[in-house]
Amino acid sequence: MDGYSTTPAPVNEPVKDYAPGSAERADLEAALARMAGEQIELPSTIGGEKLMGGGRPVDVVQPHARHHVLGTMSLVTPDEAKRAVDAAIEAAPAWRSLSFDDRAAIFLKAAELLAGPWRSILNAATMLGQSKTAYQAEIDSACELIDFWRINVH
Protein backbone atom coordinates (compact mmCIF):
# COMPACT_ATOMS: atom_id res chain seq x y z
CA MET A 1 0.00 0.00 0.00
CA ASP A 2 1.47 3.34 -0.96
CA GLY A 3 -0.93 5.61 0.90
CA TYR A 4 -3.19 5.82 3.85
CA SER A 5 -6.74 6.89 4.41
CA THR A 6 -8.02 9.58 6.67
CA THR A 7 -11.61 9.67 7.74
CA PRO A 8 -13.61 12.65 8.91
CA ALA A 9 -13.37 13.23 12.66
CA PRO A 10 -16.68 12.05 14.08
CA VAL A 11 -18.91 14.40 16.00
CA ASN A 12 -22.23 13.51 17.55
CA GLU A 13 -25.14 14.18 15.23
CA PRO A 14 -27.03 17.26 16.45
CA VAL A 15 -30.42 16.39 17.92
CA LYS A 16 -33.34 18.23 16.34
CA ASP A 17 -36.04 19.33 18.77
CA TYR A 18 -39.03 19.40 16.38
CA ALA A 19 -40.28 22.71 17.70
CA PRO A 20 -43.72 23.86 16.53
CA GLY A 21 -43.43 25.64 13.19
CA SER A 22 -39.98 24.22 12.41
CA ALA A 23 -39.16 22.68 9.02
CA GLU A 24 -38.15 19.36 10.60
CA ARG A 25 -41.50 19.15 12.41
CA ALA A 26 -43.40 19.79 9.18
CA ASP A 27 -41.38 17.07 7.41
CA LEU A 28 -41.99 14.62 10.26
CA GLU A 29 -45.72 15.35 10.44
CA ALA A 30 -46.03 14.79 6.68
CA ALA A 31 -44.16 11.47 6.93
CA LEU A 32 -46.29 10.39 9.90
CA ALA A 33 -49.54 11.19 8.10
CA ARG A 34 -48.45 9.38 4.93
CA MET A 35 -47.11 6.30 6.70
CA ALA A 36 -50.00 5.99 9.18
CA GLY A 37 -52.40 6.09 6.24
CA GLU A 38 -50.72 3.22 4.41
CA GLN A 39 -50.91 -0.50 4.98
CA ILE A 40 -47.93 -2.09 3.28
CA GLU A 41 -46.52 -5.54 2.74
CA LEU A 42 -43.23 -6.06 4.55
CA PRO A 43 -41.24 -8.66 2.65
CA SER A 44 -37.97 -10.29 3.60
CA THR A 45 -35.02 -9.81 1.26
CA ILE A 46 -32.95 -12.94 0.70
CA GLY A 47 -30.10 -12.82 -1.79
CA GLY A 48 -31.48 -9.62 -3.29
CA GLU A 49 -34.94 -11.15 -3.84
CA LYS A 50 -37.92 -9.69 -1.98
CA LEU A 51 -40.38 -12.32 -0.81
CA MET A 52 -43.16 -12.80 1.66
CA GLY A 53 -42.17 -15.57 4.03
CA GLY A 54 -43.89 -18.90 3.73
CA GLY A 55 -44.81 -18.94 7.41
CA ARG A 56 -47.71 -17.56 9.40
CA PRO A 57 -48.88 -14.05 8.39
CA VAL A 58 -48.50 -11.34 11.05
CA ASP A 59 -50.08 -7.92 11.28
CA VAL A 60 -47.61 -5.19 12.28
CA VAL A 61 -49.48 -2.74 14.51
CA GLN A 62 -48.81 0.42 16.44
CA PRO A 63 -48.19 -0.52 20.10
CA HIS A 64 -50.17 2.52 21.24
CA ALA A 65 -53.03 1.80 18.80
CA ARG A 66 -52.98 -1.97 18.47
CA HIS A 67 -55.95 -2.08 16.12
CA HIS A 68 -54.20 0.17 13.58
CA VAL A 69 -52.40 -2.14 11.16
CA LEU A 70 -49.33 -0.57 9.56
CA GLY A 71 -48.44 -3.55 7.45
CA THR A 72 -48.37 -7.29 7.11
CA MET A 73 -45.51 -9.72 6.99
CA SER A 74 -45.14 -13.46 6.98
CA LEU A 75 -42.73 -15.30 9.19
CA VAL A 76 -39.92 -17.02 7.34
CA THR A 77 -39.69 -20.78 7.34
CA PRO A 78 -36.59 -22.67 8.46
CA ASP A 79 -35.72 -23.27 4.78
CA GLU A 80 -35.98 -19.53 4.06
CA ALA A 81 -33.81 -18.74 7.09
CA LYS A 82 -31.18 -21.18 5.79
CA ARG A 83 -31.35 -19.50 2.35
CA ALA A 84 -30.75 -16.13 4.05
CA VAL A 85 -27.70 -17.47 5.90
CA ASP A 86 -26.37 -19.05 2.70
CA ALA A 87 -26.89 -15.77 0.79
CA ALA A 88 -24.99 -13.84 3.47
CA ILE A 89 -22.12 -16.34 3.37
CA GLU A 90 -22.04 -16.06 -0.42
CA ALA A 91 -21.99 -12.23 -0.30
CA ALA A 92 -19.25 -11.99 2.35
CA PRO A 93 -16.21 -12.45 0.06
CA ALA A 94 -17.30 -9.60 -2.22
CA TRP A 95 -17.71 -7.28 0.80
CA ARG A 96 -14.36 -8.35 2.24
CA SER A 97 -12.64 -7.74 -1.10
CA LEU A 98 -13.66 -4.06 -1.11
CA SER A 99 -10.99 -1.66 0.04
CA PHE A 100 -11.39 0.10 3.37
CA ASP A 101 -12.03 3.34 1.48
CA ASP A 102 -14.88 1.78 -0.50
CA ARG A 103 -16.51 0.23 2.57
CA ALA A 104 -16.10 3.46 4.53
CA ALA A 105 -17.66 5.44 1.68
CA ILE A 106 -20.74 3.21 1.79
CA PHE A 107 -21.26 3.80 5.52
CA LEU A 108 -20.55 7.53 5.27
CA LYS A 109 -23.02 7.86 2.38
CA ALA A 110 -25.65 5.98 4.41
CA ALA A 111 -25.05 8.36 7.35
CA GLU A 112 -25.38 11.36 5.02
CA LEU A 113 -28.67 10.08 3.60
CA LEU A 114 -30.04 9.34 7.06
CA ALA A 115 -29.00 12.76 8.34
CA GLY A 116 -30.82 14.30 5.36
CA PRO A 117 -33.69 13.01 3.24
CA TRP A 118 -34.33 9.75 5.13
CA ARG A 119 -34.40 11.22 8.65
CA SER A 120 -38.12 12.01 8.83
CA ILE A 121 -39.00 8.59 7.35
CA LEU A 122 -36.93 6.68 9.92
CA ASN A 123 -38.24 8.81 12.78
CA ALA A 124 -41.86 8.44 11.66
CA ALA A 125 -41.43 4.67 11.36
CA THR A 126 -39.90 4.58 14.85
CA MET A 127 -42.73 6.65 16.30
CA LEU A 128 -45.40 4.47 14.69
CA GLY A 129 -43.72 1.12 15.30
CA GLN A 130 -42.35 1.71 18.79
CA SER A 131 -44.69 4.35 20.28
CA LYS A 132 -41.88 6.87 20.75
CA THR A 133 -42.16 10.63 20.81
CA ALA A 134 -40.50 12.68 18.08
CA TYR A 135 -37.62 13.54 20.41
CA GLN A 136 -37.16 9.91 21.53
CA ALA A 137 -37.21 8.70 17.92
CA GLU A 138 -34.73 11.41 16.91
CA ILE A 139 -32.24 10.27 19.53
CA ASP A 140 -32.88 6.52 19.55
CA SER A 141 -33.04 5.91 15.82
CA ALA A 142 -31.68 8.71 13.65
CA CYS A 143 -28.88 10.19 15.77
CA GLU A 144 -27.70 6.88 17.25
CA LEU A 145 -27.48 5.19 13.85
CA ILE A 146 -25.82 8.17 12.14
CA ASP A 147 -23.25 8.32 14.96
CA PHE A 148 -22.72 4.54 14.82
CA TRP A 149 -21.93 4.63 11.11
CA ARG A 150 -19.66 7.68 11.27
CA ILE A 151 -17.79 6.78 14.46
CA ASN A 152 -17.16 3.20 13.38
CA VAL A 153 -15.72 4.35 10.06
CA HIS A 154 -13.35 6.61 11.98
C-alpha beads as a LAMMPS data file, in Angstrom:
LAMMPS data file: protein, C-alpha beads

154 atoms
153 bonds

1 atom types
1 bond types

-500.0 500.0 xlo xhi
-500.0 500.0 ylo yhi
-500.0 500.0 zlo zhi

Masses

1 110.0

Atoms # bond

1 1 1 0.000 0.000 0.000
2 1 1 1.469 3.342 -0.961
3 1 1 -0.926 5.614 0.904
4 1 1 -3.188 5.820 3.852
5 1 1 -6.742 6.892 4.411
6 1 1 -8.022 9.580 6.670
7 1 1 -11.615 9.668 7.741
8 1 1 -13.613 12.649 8.913
9 1 1 -13.374 13.232 12.655
10 1 1 -16.677 12.054 14.077
11 1 1 -18.915 14.404 15.996
12 1 1 -22.230 13.514 17.549
13 1 1 -25.144 14.185 15.228
14 1 1 -27.028 17.258 16.455
15 1 1 -30.425 16.391 17.916
16 1 1 -33.340 18.234 16.339
17 1 1 -36.039 19.329 18.769
18 1 1 -39.026 19.396 16.385
19 1 1 -40.285 22.714 17.702
20 1 1 -43.723 23.856 16.527
21 1 1 -43.430 25.644 13.194
22 1 1 -39.978 24.223 12.406
23 1 1 -39.157 22.682 9.023
24 1 1 -38.150 19.365 10.600
25 1 1 -41.496 19.154 12.413
26 1 1 -43.404 19.788 9.185
27 1 1 -41.382 17.066 7.411
28 1 1 -41.989 14.619 10.264
29 1 1 -45.718 15.349 10.439
30 1 1 -46.034 14.785 6.684
31 1 1 -44.160 11.468 6.928
32 1 1 -46.287 10.389 9.899
33 1 1 -49.543 11.193 8.103
34 1 1 -48.446 9.383 4.933
35 1 1 -47.108 6.303 6.704
36 1 1 -49.996 5.989 9.183
37 1 1 -52.399 6.093 6.239
38 1 1 -50.717 3.218 4.411
39 1 1 -50.914 -0.498 4.979
40 1 1 -47.932 -2.087 3.280
41 1 1 -46.519 -5.542 2.739
42 1 1 -43.234 -6.061 4.554
43 1 1 -41.236 -8.665 2.647
44 1 1 -37.969 -10.288 3.596
45 1 1 -35.020 -9.810 1.265
46 1 1 -32.953 -12.935 0.696
47 1 1 -30.102 -12.824 -1.792
48 1 1 -31.477 -9.616 -3.286
49 1 1 -34.941 -11.146 -3.836
50 1 1 -37.922 -9.686 -1.981
51 1 1 -40.377 -12.324 -0.811
52 1 1 -43.157 -12.798 1.657
53 1 1 -42.165 -15.565 4.027
54 1 1 -43.888 -18.903 3.733
55 1 1 -44.813 -18.945 7.407
56 1 1 -47.709 -17.557 9.397
57 1 1 -48.882 -14.048 8.393
58 1 1 -48.496 -11.344 11.055
59 1 1 -50.084 -7.917 11.284
60 1 1 -47.614 -5.186 12.282
61 1 1 -49.480 -2.744 14.512
62 1 1 -48.811 0.420 16.438
63 1 1 -48.187 -0.522 20.097
64 1 1 -50.171 2.516 21.239
65 1 1 -53.034 1.802 18.802
66 1 1 -52.978 -1.970 18.465
67 1 1 -55.953 -2.081 16.119
68 1 1 -54.198 0.173 13.580
69 1 1 -52.396 -2.142 11.163
70 1 1 -49.327 -0.567 9.562
71 1 1 -48.436 -3.554 7.447
72 1 1 -48.372 -7.287 7.108
73 1 1 -45.509 -9.717 6.994
74 1 1 -45.144 -13.461 6.977
75 1 1 -42.725 -15.295 9.194
76 1 1 -39.919 -17.017 7.340
77 1 1 -39.687 -20.778 7.338
78 1 1 -36.591 -22.669 8.461
79 1 1 -35.718 -23.270 4.782
80 1 1 -35.979 -19.526 4.060
81 1 1 -33.810 -18.740 7.090
82 1 1 -31.184 -21.184 5.785
83 1 1 -31.354 -19.502 2.348
84 1 1 -30.755 -16.134 4.055
85 1 1 -27.700 -17.472 5.897
86 1 1 -26.373 -19.047 2.705
87 1 1 -26.890 -15.767 0.793
88 1 1 -24.988 -13.838 3.473
89 1 1 -22.119 -16.338 3.374
90 1 1 -22.038 -16.058 -0.423
91 1 1 -21.987 -12.233 -0.303
92 1 1 -19.251 -11.992 2.349
93 1 1 -16.207 -12.449 0.062
94 1 1 -17.301 -9.598 -2.219
95 1 1 -17.714 -7.281 0.801
96 1 1 -14.356 -8.348 2.242
97 1 1 -12.644 -7.740 -1.095
98 1 1 -13.656 -4.061 -1.106
99 1 1 -10.988 -1.658 0.040
100 1 1 -11.392 0.104 3.368
101 1 1 -12.035 3.343 1.479
102 1 1 -14.881 1.777 -0.498
103 1 1 -16.506 0.225 2.571
104 1 1 -16.096 3.465 4.531
105 1 1 -17.657 5.439 1.676
106 1 1 -20.743 3.214 1.786
107 1 1 -21.263 3.805 5.516
108 1 1 -20.553 7.525 5.272
109 1 1 -23.021 7.855 2.382
110 1 1 -25.647 5.979 4.414
111 1 1 -25.047 8.355 7.350
112 1 1 -25.377 11.355 5.019
113 1 1 -28.672 10.077 3.599
114 1 1 -30.037 9.337 7.058
115 1 1 -29.004 12.761 8.339
116 1 1 -30.822 14.301 5.365
117 1 1 -33.689 13.006 3.239
118 1 1 -34.329 9.745 5.128
119 1 1 -34.401 11.220 8.650
120 1 1 -38.118 12.014 8.834
121 1 1 -38.995 8.592 7.353
122 1 1 -36.933 6.684 9.924
123 1 1 -38.239 8.806 12.785
124 1 1 -41.862 8.443 11.660
125 1 1 -41.431 4.669 11.359
126 1 1 -39.897 4.576 14.853
127 1 1 -42.733 6.649 16.302
128 1 1 -45.404 4.469 14.692
129 1 1 -43.721 1.125 15.296
130 1 1 -42.347 1.710 18.794
131 1 1 -44.693 4.346 20.278
132 1 1 -41.877 6.865 20.746
133 1 1 -42.160 10.626 20.805
134 1 1 -40.496 12.676 18.078
135 1 1 -37.623 13.542 20.413
136 1 1 -37.156 9.914 21.527
137 1 1 -37.214 8.705 17.917
138 1 1 -34.729 11.406 16.911
139 1 1 -32.236 10.273 19.533
140 1 1 -32.878 6.517 19.553
141 1 1 -33.043 5.906 15.824
142 1 1 -31.683 8.709 13.647
143 1 1 -28.878 10.188 15.766
144 1 1 -27.696 6.883 17.248
145 1 1 -27.479 5.194 13.847
146 1 1 -25.825 8.171 12.142
147 1 1 -23.254 8.317 14.961
148 1 1 -22.721 4.540 14.818
149 1 1 -21.926 4.626 11.110
150 1 1 -19.659 7.683 11.270
151 1 1 -17.785 6.776 14.456
152 1 1 -17.159 3.200 13.385
153 1 1 -15.725 4.352 10.062
154 1 1 -13.347 6.610 11.979

Bonds

1 1 1 2
2 1 2 3
3 1 3 4
4 1 4 5
5 1 5 6
6 1 6 7
7 1 7 8
8 1 8 9
9 1 9 10
10 1 10 11
11 1 11 12
12 1 12 13
13 1 13 14
14 1 14 15
15 1 15 16
16 1 16 17
17 1 17 18
18 1 18 19
19 1 19 20
20 1 20 21
21 1 21 22
22 1 22 23
23 1 23 24
24 1 24 25
25 1 25 26
26 1 26 27
27 1 27 28
28 1 28 29
29 1 29 30
30 1 30 31
31 1 31 32
32 1 32 33
33 1 33 34
34 1 34 35
35 1 35 36
36 1 36 37
37 1 37 38
38 1 38 39
39 1 39 40
40 1 40 41
41 1 41 42
42 1 42 43
43 1 43 44
44 1 44 45
45 1 45 46
46 1 46 47
47 1 47 48
48 1 48 49
49 1 49 50
50 1 50 51
51 1 51 52
52 1 52 53
53 1 53 54
54 1 54 55
55 1 55 56
56 1 56 57
57 1 57 58
58 1 58 59
59 1 59 60
60 1 60 61
61 1 61 62
62 1 62 63
63 1 63 64
64 1 64 65
65 1 65 66
66 1 66 67
67 1 67 68
68 1 68 69
69 1 69 70
70 1 70 71
71 1 71 72
72 1 72 73
73 1 73 74
74 1 74 75
75 1 75 76
76 1 76 77
77 1 77 78
78 1 78 79
79 1 79 80
80 1 80 81
81 1 81 82
82 1 82 83
83 1 83 84
84 1 84 85
85 1 85 86
86 1 86 87
87 1 87 88
88 1 88 89
89 1 89 90
90 1 90 91
91 1 91 92
92 1 92 93
93 1 93 94
94 1 94 95
95 1 95 96
96 1 96 97
97 1 97 98
98 1 98 99
99 1 99 100
100 1 100 101
101 1 101 102
102 1 102 103
103 1 103 104
104 1 104 105
105 1 105 106
106 1 106 107
107 1 107 108
108 1 108 109
109 1 109 110
110 1 110 111
111 1 111 112
112 1 112 113
113 1 113 114
114 1 114 115
115 1 115 116
116 1 116 117
117 1 117 118
118 1 118 119
119 1 119 120
120 1 120 121
121 1 121 122
122 1 122 123
123 1 123 124
124 1 124 125
125 1 125 126
126 1 126 127
127 1 127 128
128 1 128 129
129 1 129 130
130 1 130 131
131 1 131 132
132 1 132 133
133 1 133 134
134 1 134 135
135 1 135 136
136 1 136 137
137 1 137 138
138 1 138 139
139 1 139 140
140 1 140 141
141 1 141 142
142 1 142 143
143 1 143 144
144 1 144 145
145 1 145 146
146 1 146 147
147 1 147 148
148 1 148 149
149 1 149 150
150 1 150 151
151 1 151 152
152 1 152 153
153 1 153 154
